[in-house]
Amino acid sequence: MDNFKQQLNQLLNDIELEMQRIALWQALPPEPNAFLSEQPFAIDTMQSNEWLQWVFLPRMRAIIDANSDIPRNFALHPYFEESLKEEEEVLNLLQLIKTLDELVKE
């Protein structure tokens, strides 16, 4: 695994651990129809932390595991900064997401 993918994988793990630490990690997935959303971030069917846990993290890990091309130049931080503004203790999580955005910039 190259250095970029190692950094990315570590960030994904750090995001997961931080979500667990601040109790945003869920034991059970959303209902199956929630995954059918065609909206960005499944905004109409999932909370932002659900999308991060159940859609984004697994897809990114699958891409890494398949040694496929990593999506680049995405920006998650603005969405999560807004969607989590009412939550407690999210500064570390938001910083990790911002670091992720910066890592994938080309």
N, CA, C and O atoms as a GROMACS GRO file, in nm:
protein
  424
    1MET      N    1   0.087  -0.119   0.000
    1MET     CA    2   0.000   0.000   0.000
    1MET      C    3   0.090   0.124   0.000
    1MET      O    4   0.182   0.134   0.081
    2ASP      N    5   0.063   0.216  -0.091
    2ASP     CA    6   0.147   0.335  -0.096
    2ASP      C    7   0.117   0.430   0.020
    2ASP      O    8   0.018   0.413   0.092
    3ASN      N    9   0.202   0.528   0.036
    3ASN     CA   10   0.194   0.619   0.150
    3ASN      C   11   0.061   0.695   0.154
    3ASN      O   12   0.002   0.712   0.261
    4PHE      N   13   0.013   0.740   0.038
    4PHE     CA   14  -0.114   0.811   0.032
    4PHE      C   15  -0.227   0.723   0.085
    4PHE      O   16  -0.308   0.767   0.167
    5LYS      N   17  -0.234   0.599   0.037
    5LYS     CA   18  -0.340   0.509   0.080
    5LYS      C   19  -0.326   0.472   0.228
    5LYS      O   20  -0.426   0.453   0.298
    6GLN      N   21  -0.203   0.463   0.276
    6GLN     CA   22  -0.182   0.438   0.420
    6GLN      C   23  -0.233   0.555   0.503
    6GLN      O   24  -0.299   0.535   0.605
    7GLN      N   25  -0.203   0.676   0.459
    7GLN     CA   26  -0.251   0.795   0.530
    7GLN      C   27  -0.404   0.800   0.527
    7GLN      O   28  -0.468   0.828   0.629
    8LEU      N   29  -0.461   0.773   0.412
    8LEU     CA   30  -0.606   0.775   0.398
    8LEU      C   31  -0.670   0.670   0.488
    8LEU      O   32  -0.766   0.699   0.559
    9ASN      N   33  -0.617   0.550   0.487
    9ASN     CA   34  -0.670   0.443   0.570
    9ASN      C   35  -0.662   0.479   0.718
    9ASN      O   36  -0.756   0.454   0.793
   10GLN      N   37  -0.552   0.539   0.760
   10GLN     CA   38  -0.537   0.580   0.899
   10GLN      C   39  -0.640   0.688   0.935
   10GLN      O   40  -0.697   0.686   1.044
   11LEU      N   41  -0.662   0.781   0.846
   11LEU     CA   42  -0.762   0.886   0.871
   11LEU      C   43  -0.902   0.826   0.883
   11LEU      O   44  -0.979   0.868   0.970
   12LEU      N   45  -0.936   0.731   0.798
   12LEU     CA   46  -1.066   0.666   0.807
   12LEU      C   47  -1.081   0.597   0.943
   12LEU      O   48  -1.186   0.605   1.005
   13ASN      N   49  -0.975   0.530   0.987
   13ASN     CA   50  -0.978   0.465   1.119
   13ASN      C   51  -0.992   0.568   1.231
   13ASN      O   52  -1.066   0.548   1.326
   14ASP      N   53  -0.920   0.679   1.218
   14ASP     CA   54  -0.927   0.785   1.320
   14ASP      C   55  -1.067   0.845   1.327
   14ASP      O   56  -1.118   0.873   1.435
   15ILE      N   57  -1.130   0.864   1.211
   15ILE     CA   58  -1.267   0.917   1.208
   15ILE      C   59  -1.361   0.819   1.278
   15ILE      O   60  -1.445   0.860   1.358
   16GLU      N   61  -1.347   0.691   1.248
   16GLU     CA   62  -1.432   0.591   1.313
   16GLU      C   63  -1.413   0.593   1.465
   16GLU      O   64  -1.511   0.593   1.539
   17LEU      N   65  -1.289   0.594   1.509
   17LEU     CA   66  -1.263   0.595   1.654
   17LEU      C   67  -1.319   0.719   1.720
   17LEU      O   68  -1.373   0.712   1.831
   18GLU      N   69  -1.305   0.833   1.654
   18GLU     CA   70  -1.357   0.957   1.711
   18GLU      C   71  -1.509   0.955   1.717
   18GLU      O   72  -1.569   1.002   1.814
   19MET      N   73  -1.572   0.901   1.614
   19MET     CA   74  -1.718   0.890   1.616
   19MET      C   75  -1.763   0.800   1.732
   19MET      O   76  -1.864   0.828   1.796
   20GLN      N   77  -1.690   0.694   1.756
   20GLN     CA   78  -1.722   0.606   1.869
   20GLN      C   79  -1.703   0.681   2.001
   20GLN      O   80  -1.786   0.672   2.091
   21ARG      N   81  -1.594   0.755   2.011
   21ARG     CA   82  -1.562   0.827   2.134
   21ARG      C   83  -1.671   0.927   2.171
   21ARG      O   84  -1.704   0.942   2.289
   22ILE      N   85  -1.726   0.995   2.071
   22ILE     CA   86  -1.826   1.099   2.099
   22ILE      C   87  -1.969   1.048   2.079
   22ILE      O   88  -2.064   1.127   2.071
   23ALA      N   89  -1.984   0.916   2.071
   23ALA     CA   90  -2.115   0.851   2.067
   23ALA      C   91  -2.198   0.884   1.943
   23ALA      O   92  -2.321   0.891   1.950
   24LEU      N   93  -2.131   0.905   1.830
   24LEU     CA   94  -2.202   0.921   1.703
   24LEU      C   95  -2.203   0.792   1.622
   24LEU      O   96  -2.266   0.785   1.516
   25TRP      N   97  -2.132   0.691   1.671
   25TRP     CA   98  -2.125   0.561   1.603
   25TRP      C   99  -2.246   0.479   1.644
   25TRP      O  100  -2.282   0.476   1.761
   26GLN      N  101  -2.308   0.414   1.547
   26GLN     CA  102  -2.431   0.339   1.574
   26GLN      C  103  -2.408   0.189   1.561
   26GLN      O  104  -2.330   0.144   1.477
   27ALA      N  105  -2.477   0.112   1.645
   27ALA     CA  106  -2.465  -0.033   1.641
   27ALA      C  107  -2.544  -0.094   1.525
   27ALA      O  108  -2.504  -0.196   1.469
   28LEU      N  109  -2.654  -0.030   1.490
   28LEU     CA  110  -2.740  -0.084   1.384
   28LEU      C  111  -2.750   0.013   1.267
   28LEU      O  112  -2.756   0.134   1.286
   29PRO      N  113  -2.750  -0.040   1.144
   29PRO     CA  114  -2.759   0.047   1.027
   29PRO      C  115  -2.900   0.104   1.012
   29PRO      O  116  -2.996   0.054   1.070
   30PRO      N  117  -2.911   0.211   0.933
   30PRO     CA  118  -3.044   0.264   0.900
   30PRO      C  119  -3.124   0.158   0.823
   30PRO      O  120  -3.070   0.056   0.780
   31GLU      N  121  -3.252   0.184   0.807
   31GLU     CA  122  -3.337   0.095   0.729
   31GLU      C  123  -3.280   0.081   0.587
   31GLU      O  124  -3.220   0.175   0.535
   32PRO      N  125  -3.298  -0.036   0.525
   32PRO     CA  126  -3.242  -0.057   0.390
   32PRO      C  127  -3.282   0.049   0.288
   32PRO      O  128  -3.200   0.086   0.203
   33ASN      N  129  -3.406   0.099   0.294
   33ASN     CA  130  -3.447   0.199   0.195
   33ASN      C  131  -3.373   0.332   0.212
   33ASN      O  132  -3.372   0.413   0.119
   34ALA      N  133  -3.312   0.356   0.328
   34ALA     CA  134  -3.234   0.479   0.347
   34ALA      C  135  -3.114   0.482   0.253
   34ALA      O  136  -3.066   0.589   0.217
   35PHE      N  137  -3.065   0.365   0.214
   35PHE     CA  138  -2.948   0.357   0.126
   35PHE      C  139  -2.984   0.382  -0.020
   35PHE      O  140  -2.895   0.392  -0.104
   36LEU      N  141  -3.112   0.393  -0.050
   36LEU     CA  142  -3.156   0.413  -0.188
   36LEU      C  143  -3.162   0.560  -0.228
   36LEU      O  144  -3.195   0.592  -0.342
   37SER      N  145  -3.130   0.648  -0.137
   37SER     CA  146  -3.135   0.792  -0.164
   37SER      C  147  -3.048   0.828  -0.285
   37SER      O  148  -2.941   0.771  -0.305
   38GLU      N  149  -3.096   0.923  -0.362
   38GLU     CA  150  -3.016   0.975  -0.474
   38GLU      C  151  -2.964   1.114  -0.442
   38GLU      O  152  -2.901   1.178  -0.527
   39GLN      N  153  -2.989   1.161  -0.322
   39GLN     CA  154  -2.944   1.294  -0.280
   39GLN      C  155  -2.798   1.288  -0.231
   39GLN      O  156  -2.755   1.185  -0.180
   40PRO      N  157  -2.723   1.397  -0.248
   40PRO     CA  158  -2.588   1.400  -0.190
   40PRO      C  159  -2.595   1.372  -0.040
   40PRO      O  160  -2.683   1.423   0.030
   41PHE      N  161  -2.502   1.291   0.009
   41PHE     CA  162  -2.494   1.255   0.151
   41PHE      C  163  -2.620   1.186   0.201
   41PHE      O  164  -2.641   1.176   0.322
   42ALA      N  165  -2.705   1.137   0.112
   42ALA     CA  166  -2.833   1.076   0.150
   42ALA      C  167  -2.907   1.168   0.247
   42ALA      O  168  -2.968   1.122   0.344
   43ILE      N  169  -2.900   1.296   0.219
   43ILE     CA  170  -2.951   1.400   0.310
   43ILE      C  171  -3.100   1.383   0.340
   43ILE      O  172  -3.148   1.428   0.444
   44ASP      N  173  -3.173   1.318   0.249
   44ASP     CA  174  -3.317   1.300   0.268
   44ASP      C  175  -3.352   1.175   0.350
   44ASP      O  176  -3.466   1.159   0.392
   45THR      N  177  -3.254   1.087   0.371
   45THR     CA  178  -3.286   0.961   0.440
   45THR      C  179  -3.196   0.927   0.558
   45THR      O  180  -3.228   0.838   0.636
   46MET      N  181  -3.083   0.998   0.573
   46MET     CA  182  -2.989   0.966   0.681
   46MET      C  183  -2.939   1.093   0.748
   46MET      O  184  -2.934   1.200   0.688
   47GLN      N  185  -2.902   1.078   0.874
   47GLN     CA  186  -2.830   1.185   0.942
   47GLN      C  187  -2.688   1.183   0.889
   47GLN      O  188  -2.642   1.081   0.837
   48SER      N  189  -2.617   1.294   0.902
   48SER     CA  190  -2.482   1.302   0.846
   48SER      C  191  -2.388   1.196   0.903
   48SER      O  192  -2.309   1.137   0.830
   49ASN      N  193  -2.397   1.171   1.033
   49ASN     CA  194  -2.309   1.070   1.092
   49ASN      C  195  -2.343   0.929   1.042
   49ASN      O  196  -2.255   0.844   1.030
   50GLU      N  197  -2.471   0.904   1.011
   50GLU     CA  198  -2.510   0.775   0.955
   50GLU      C  199  -2.447   0.757   0.816
   50GLU      O  200  -2.392   0.652   0.785
   51TRP      N  201  -2.456   0.860   0.734
   51TRP     CA  202  -2.398   0.853   0.600
   51TRP      C  203  -2.248   0.829   0.610
   51TRP      O  204  -2.194   0.747   0.536
   52LEU      N  205  -2.182   0.900   0.700
   52LEU     CA  206  -2.038   0.885   0.716
   52LEU      C  207  -2.004   0.741   0.756
   52LEU      O  208  -1.912   0.680   0.700
   53GLN      N  209  -2.077   0.688   0.852
   53GLN     CA  210  -2.050   0.553   0.903
   53GLN      C  211  -2.088   0.443   0.805
   53GLN      O  212  -2.010   0.351   0.782
   54TRP      N  213  -2.207   0.453   0.748
   54TRP     CA  214  -2.262   0.340   0.673
   54TRP      C  215  -2.240   0.348   0.522
   54TRP      O  216  -2.255   0.248   0.453
   55VAL      N  217  -2.206   0.466   0.471
   55VAL     CA  218  -2.186   0.480   0.326
   55VAL      C  219  -2.041   0.518   0.295
   55VAL      O  220  -1.971   0.444   0.225
   56PHE      N  221  -1.997   0.632   0.346
   56PHE     CA  222  -1.866   0.684   0.306
   56PHE      C  223  -1.750   0.595   0.351
   56PHE      O  224  -1.668   0.554   0.269
   57LEU      N  225  -1.743   0.565   0.480
   57LEU     CA  226  -1.629   0.486   0.530
   57LEU      C  227  -1.621   0.348   0.462
   57LEU      O  228  -1.513   0.310   0.418
   58PRO      N  229  -1.732   0.273   0.454
   58PRO     CA  230  -1.721   0.143   0.385
   58PRO      C  231  -1.682   0.154   0.237
   58PRO      O  232  -1.605   0.073   0.187
   59ARG      N  233  -1.735   0.254   0.168
   59ARG     CA  234  -1.700   0.270   0.025
   59ARG      C  235  -1.553   0.304   0.008
   59ARG      O  236  -1.485   0.249  -0.079
   60MET      N  237  -1.503   0.394   0.091
   60MET     CA  238  -1.362   0.431   0.080
   60MET      C  239  -1.272   0.312   0.112
   60MET      O  240  -1.171   0.289   0.046
   61ARG      N  241  -1.308   0.236   0.213
   61ARG     CA  242  -1.228   0.118   0.248
   61ARG      C  243  -1.233   0.014   0.136
   61ARG      O  244  -1.133  -0.051   0.108
   62ALA      N  245  -1.349  -0.002   0.074
   62ALA     CA  246  -1.361  -0.097  -0.038
   62ALA      C  247  -1.274  -0.053  -0.156
   62ALA      O  248  -1.210  -0.136  -0.221
   63ILE      N  249  -1.270   0.076  -0.182
   63ILE     CA  250  -1.187   0.130  -0.290
   63ILE      C  251  -1.040   0.104  -0.260
   63ILE      O  252  -0.964   0.062  -0.348
   64ILE      N  253  -0.999   0.128  -0.136
   64ILE     CA  254  -0.859   0.103  -0.096
   64ILE      C  255  -0.828  -0.046  -0.110
   64ILE      O  256  -0.726  -0.084  -0.167
   65ASP      N  257  -0.918  -0.132  -0.056
   65ASP     CA  258  -0.895  -0.276  -0.060
   65ASP      C  259  -0.887  -0.330  -0.202
   65ASP      O  260  -0.811  -0.422  -0.230
   66ALA      N  261  -0.965  -0.271  -0.292
   66ALA     CA  262  -0.965  -0.313  -0.432
   66ALA      C  263  -0.851  -0.251  -0.511
   66ALA      O  264  -0.834  -0.278  -0.630
   67ASN      N  265  -0.773  -0.168  -0.444
   67ASN     CA  266  -0.662  -0.096  -0.508
   67ASN      C  267  -0.710  -0.015  -0.628
   67ASN      O  268  -0.641  -0.003  -0.729
   68SER      N  269  -0.830   0.041  -0.615
   68SER     CA  270  -0.889   0.126  -0.720
   68SER      C  271  -0.845   0.271  -0.701
   68SER      O  272  -0.782   0.306  -0.601
   69ASP      N  273  -0.880   0.353  -0.798
   69ASP     CA  274  -0.846   0.495  -0.790
   69ASP      C  275  -0.928   0.561  -0.680
   69ASP      O  276  -1.050   0.546  -0.675
   70ILE      N  277  -0.862   0.634  -0.595
   70ILE     CA  278  -0.927   0.705  -0.485
   70ILE      C  279  -0.993   0.831  -0.540
   70ILE      O  280  -0.931   0.906  -0.615
   71PRO      N  281  -1.120   0.855  -0.504
   71PRO     CA  282  -1.182   0.983  -0.544
   71PRO      C  283  -1.099   1.100  -0.491
   71PRO      O  284  -1.045   1.094  -0.381
   72ARG      N  285  -1.090   1.204  -0.569
   72ARG     CA  286  -1.009   1.319  -0.531
   72ARG      C  287  -1.094   1.446  -0.531
   72ARG      O  288  -1.204   1.450  -0.586
   73ASN      N  289  -1.040   1.547  -0.466
   73ASN     CA  290  -1.098   1.683  -0.467
   73ASN      C  291  -1.241   1.689  -0.418
   73ASN      O  292  -1.322   1.767  -0.469
   74PHE      N  293  -1.275   1.608  -0.319
   74PHE     CA  294  -1.406   1.623  -0.257
   74PHE      C  295  -1.392   1.708  -0.131
   74PHE      O  296  -1.283   1.721  -0.076
   75ALA      N  297  -1.502   1.763  -0.087
   75ALA     CA  298  -1.503   1.849   0.032
   75ALA      C  299  -1.619   1.810   0.123
   75ALA      O  300  -1.733   1.849   0.100
   76LEU      N  301  -1.589   1.733   0.224
   76LEU     CA  302  -1.690   1.690   0.321
   76LEU      C  303  -1.705   1.790   0.435
   76LEU      O  304  -1.813   1.804   0.492
   77HIS      N  305  -1.597   1.858   0.469
   77HIS     CA  306  -1.596   1.942   0.588
   77HIS      C  307  -1.708   2.046   0.592
   77HIS      O  308  -1.772   2.060   0.696
   78PRO      N  309  -1.733   2.121   0.484
   78PRO     CA  310  -1.842   2.221   0.493
   78PRO      C  311  -1.976   2.161   0.531
   78PRO      O  312  -2.050   2.218   0.612
   79TYR      N  313  -2.008   2.046   0.474
   79TYR     CA  314  -2.135   1.980   0.506
   79TYR      C  315  -2.138   1.937   0.653
   79TYR      O  316  -2.237   1.961   0.722
   80PHE      N  317  -2.032   1.874   0.698
   80PHE     CA  318  -2.031   1.824   0.836
   80PHE      C  319  -2.022   1.937   0.938
   80PHE      O  320  -2.078   1.927   1.047
   81GLU      N  321  -1.953   2.043   0.903
   81GLU     CA  322  -1.948   2.160   0.993
   81GLU      C  323  -2.089   2.214   1.017
   81GLU      O  324  -2.124   2.249   1.129
   82GLU      N  325  -2.169   2.219   0.911
   82GLU     CA  326  -2.306   2.268   0.922
   82GLU      C  327  -2.396   2.164   0.990
   82GLU      O  328  -2.473   2.198   1.080
   83SER      N  329  -2.387   2.039   0.947
   83SER     CA  330  -2.481   1.938   0.997
   83SER      C  331  -2.456   1.899   1.142
   83SER      O  332  -2.547   1.852   1.210
   84LEU      N  333  -2.335   1.919   1.190
   84LEU     CA  334  -2.303   1.882   1.328
   84LEU      C  335  -2.292   2.001   1.422
   84LEU      O  336  -2.247   1.987   1.536
   85LYS      N  337  -2.334   2.117   1.377
   85LYS     CA  338  -2.315   2.238   1.458
   85LYS      C  339  -2.387   2.233   1.592
   85LYS      O  340  -2.348   2.303   1.685
   86GLU      N  341  -2.492   2.153   1.603
   86GLU     CA  342  -2.567   2.142   1.729
   86GLU      C  343  -2.510   2.033   1.820
   86GLU      O  344  -2.549   2.023   1.937
   87GLU      N  345  -2.420   1.952   1.769
   87GLU     CA  346  -2.366   1.840   1.846
   87GLU      C  347  -2.254   1.887   1.939
   87GLU      O  348  -2.186   1.986   1.913
   88GLU      N  349  -2.238   1.814   2.046
   88GLU     CA  350  -2.129   1.841   2.141
   88GLU      C  351  -2.003   1.766   2.099
   88GLU      O  352  -2.010   1.661   2.035
   89GLU      N  353  -1.890   1.820   2.135
   89GLU     CA  354  -1.761   1.751   2.122
   89GLU      C  355  -1.725   1.708   1.981
   89GLU      O  356  -1.664   1.603   1.963
   90VAL      N  357  -1.760   1.785   1.881
   90VAL     CA  358  -1.730   1.743   1.743
   90VAL      C  359  -1.606   1.810   1.684
   90VAL      O  360  -1.573   1.784   1.568
   91LEU      N  361  -1.538   1.895   1.758
   91LEU     CA  362  -1.424   1.967   1.700
   91LEU      C  363  -1.316   1.873   1.647
   91LEU      O  364  -1.263   1.896   1.538
   92ASN      N  365  -1.283   1.768   1.722
   92ASN     CA  366  -1.181   1.674   1.675
   92ASN      C  367  -1.229   1.601   1.549
   92ASN      O  368  -1.152   1.583   1.455
   93LEU      N  369  -1.354   1.561   1.548
   93LEU     CA  370  -1.409   1.494   1.430
   93LEU      C  371  -1.405   1.586   1.309
   93LEU      O  372  -1.364   1.545   1.200
   94LEU      N  373  -1.446   1.710   1.327
   94LEU     CA  374  -1.444   1.806   1.216
   94LEU      C  375  -1.302   1.829   1.166
   94LEU      O  376  -1.280   1.844   1.046
   95GLN      N  377  -1.205   1.832   1.257
   95GLN     CA  378  -1.066   1.850   1.217
   95GLN      C  379  -1.017   1.729   1.136
   95GLN      O  380  -0.945   1.744   1.038
   96LEU      N  381  -1.056   1.610   1.177
   96LEU     CA  382  -1.019   1.490   1.101
   96LEU      C  383  -1.080   1.493   0.961
   96LEU      O  384  -1.014   1.457   0.864
   97ILE      N  385  -1.204   1.535   0.951
   97ILE     CA  386  -1.270   1.544   0.820
   97ILE      C  387  -1.202   1.650   0.734
   97ILE      O  388  -1.184   1.630   0.613
   98LYS      N  389  -1.163   1.761   0.794
   98LYS     CA  390  -1.092   1.865   0.721
   98LYS      C  391  -0.957   1.812   0.671
   98LYS      O  392  -0.916   1.841   0.559
   99THR      N  393  -0.888   1.737   0.755
   99THR     CA  394  -0.761   1.677   0.716
   99THR      C  395  -0.781   1.580   0.599
   99THR      O  396  -0.699   1.574   0.508
  100LEU      N  397  -0.890   1.505   0.603
  100LEU     CA  398  -0.924   1.415   0.493
  100LEU      C  399  -0.944   1.493   0.363
  100LEU      O  400  -0.890   1.456   0.259
  101ASP      N  401  -1.020   1.600   0.370
  101ASP     CA  402  -1.041   1.685   0.251
  101ASP      C  403  -0.908   1.733   0.195
  101ASP      O  404  -0.886   1.731   0.074
  102GLU      N  405  -0.819   1.776   0.284
  102GLU     CA  406  -0.689   1.828   0.239
  102GLU      C  407  -0.603   1.718   0.178
  102GLU      O  408  -0.530   1.742   0.082
  103LEU      N  409  -0.612   1.596   0.233
  103LEU     CA  410  -0.532   1.485   0.182
  103LEU      C  411  -0.570   1.450   0.039
  103LEU      O  412  -0.483   1.415  -0.041
  104VAL      N  413  -0.698   1.458   0.005
  104VAL     CA  414  -0.743   1.415  -0.128
  104VAL      C  415  -0.737   1.526  -0.233
  104VAL      O  416  -0.770   1.503  -0.350
  105LYS      N  417  -0.696   1.645  -0.192
  105LYS     CA  418  -0.678   1.751  -0.292
  105LYS      C  419  -0.559   1.716  -0.380
  105LYS      O  420  -0.455   1.670  -0.333
  106GLU      N  421  -0.577   1.740  -0.510
  106GLU     CA  422  -0.467   1.713  -0.602
  106GLU      C  423  -0.394   1.840  -0.637
  106GLU      O  424  -0.298   1.837  -0.714
   0.00000   0.00000   0.00000
